[in-house]
């Protein structure tokens, strides 16, 4: 049983692969995008239930990428979760400043499962 479709955006190949495995084990369909190139097209054509977005990426950070995609994301009501190993205080500030749905600290598997489940259920209830 598929639980929902997640677009995972991360420049780190290892994090991308490990997170995909963790999410697929519990029934999510995970679409990978290594880095920021092609994200806009991916969101429009793949129509994910949720976007999991790494913040700390070279060339174009996740929070800057969010600025580029936020209009479409908000119109489609797609929840975006920042996903990073940076300091939680900084993630909280970014969440408020950018208006993203929430954040998850990399390595916290409990929060990864809990928050993704919560926000995908909310999105699916309103579609």
C-alpha positions as CSV (number, residue, x, y, z in Angstrom):
1,X,0.0,0.0,0.0
2,X,1.4,3.4,-1.0
3,X,1.0,6.1,1.6
4,X,1.9,9.1,-0.5
5,X,4.4,10.6,-2.9
6,X,7.4,12.6,-1.5
7,X,9.8,14.7,-3.6
8,X,13.1,14.5,-1.8
9,X,15.6,17.3,-2.7
10,X,19.1,16.9,-1.4
11,X,22.6,17.5,-2.8
12,X,24.2,14.8,-0.7
13,X,23.9,11.4,-2.5
14,X,24.2,9.4,0.7
15,X,21.5,11.3,2.6
16,X,19.3,11.1,-0.5
17,X,19.7,7.4,-0.7
18,X,19.3,6.6,3.0
19,X,16.3,8.8,3.4
20,X,14.7,7.3,0.4
21,X,15.2,3.8,1.8
22,X,13.8,4.8,5.2
23,X,10.6,6.3,3.6
24,X,10.1,3.5,1.1
25,X,10.3,0.9,3.9
26,X,7.1,2.4,5.4
27,X,5.2,2.6,2.1
28,X,6.0,6.0,0.7
29,X,6.8,6.6,-3.0
30,X,10.0,8.7,-3.0
31,X,11.1,10.8,-6.0
32,X,14.7,12.0,-5.8
33,X,16.2,15.2,-7.0
34,X,19.9,15.6,-6.3
35,X,20.4,19.3,-5.9
36,X,18.2,22.2,-7.1
37,X,18.4,21.7,-10.9
38,X,15.0,20.6,-12.3
39,X,13.1,21.0,-9.1
40,X,10.4,23.4,-10.5
41,X,9.7,21.0,-13.4
42,X,9.7,18.0,-11.1
43,X,7.2,19.6,-8.8
44,X,4.8,20.5,-11.6
45,X,5.0,17.1,-13.4
46,X,5.3,14.8,-10.4
47,X,2.7,16.5,-8.2
48,X,4.1,15.2,-4.9
49,X,2.1,15.1,-1.7
50,X,5.0,16.6,0.2
51,X,8.4,18.1,-0.5
52,X,11.3,17.3,1.8
53,X,13.9,20.0,1.1
54,X,17.5,20.1,2.3
55,X,18.5,23.5,3.4
56,X,22.3,23.4,3.1
57,X,23.0,22.9,-0.6
58,X,25.8,24.6,-2.6
59,X,25.1,27.2,-5.3
60,X,21.4,27.6,-4.3
61,X,20.4,26.9,-0.7
62,X,17.2,25.2,0.1
63,X,15.6,28.3,1.6
64,X,16.5,30.3,-1.6
65,X,15.1,27.5,-3.7
66,X,11.9,27.6,-1.6
67,X,11.6,31.3,-2.6
68,X,11.6,30.3,-6.3
69,X,9.0,27.5,-5.9
70,X,6.8,28.9,-3.1
71,X,4.1,30.5,-5.3
72,X,3.4,27.2,-7.1
73,X,3.8,25.1,-3.9
74,X,1.3,27.4,-2.0
75,X,-1.2,27.3,-4.9
76,X,-1.1,23.5,-5.0
77,X,-1.1,23.3,-1.2
78,X,1.9,21.1,-1.1
79,X,3.6,20.9,2.3
80,X,7.3,21.7,2.4
81,X,9.5,20.5,5.2
82,X,13.0,21.8,5.5
83,X,15.3,18.8,6.2
84,X,18.8,19.6,7.5
85,X,21.5,18.9,10.0
86,X,22.0,22.6,10.8
87,X,21.3,24.0,14.2
88,X,17.6,23.7,15.2
89,X,17.4,27.3,16.3
90,X,18.4,28.4,12.8
91,X,15.8,25.9,11.3
92,X,13.1,27.4,13.5
93,X,13.9,30.9,12.3
94,X,14.0,29.8,8.7
95,X,10.6,28.1,9.1
96,X,9.1,31.3,10.4
97,X,10.9,33.6,7.9
98,X,10.0,31.6,4.8
99,X,6.6,30.3,5.9
100,X,7.4,26.6,5.2
101,X,5.2,24.0,6.8
102,X,7.8,22.6,9.2
103,X,11.3,21.2,9.6
104,X,13.0,17.9,10.5
105,X,16.6,17.5,11.7
106,X,18.5,14.9,9.7
107,X,19.0,11.8,11.7
108,X,15.8,12.1,13.8
109,X,14.0,9.1,12.3
110,X,11.1,9.4,14.7
111,X,10.4,13.0,13.7
112,X,10.9,12.1,10.0
113,X,8.1,9.4,10.1
114,X,5.9,11.4,12.5
115,X,5.9,14.7,10.6
116,X,5.7,13.3,7.1
117,X,2.8,11.1,8.1
118,X,1.0,14.0,9.7
119,X,1.4,16.4,6.8
120,X,0.6,13.9,4.1
121,X,-2.6,12.9,5.9
122,X,-3.6,16.5,6.2
123,X,-3.0,17.1,2.5
124,X,-4.9,14.0,1.4
125,X,-7.9,15.0,3.6
126,X,-8.3,18.2,1.6
127,X,-7.9,16.8,-1.8
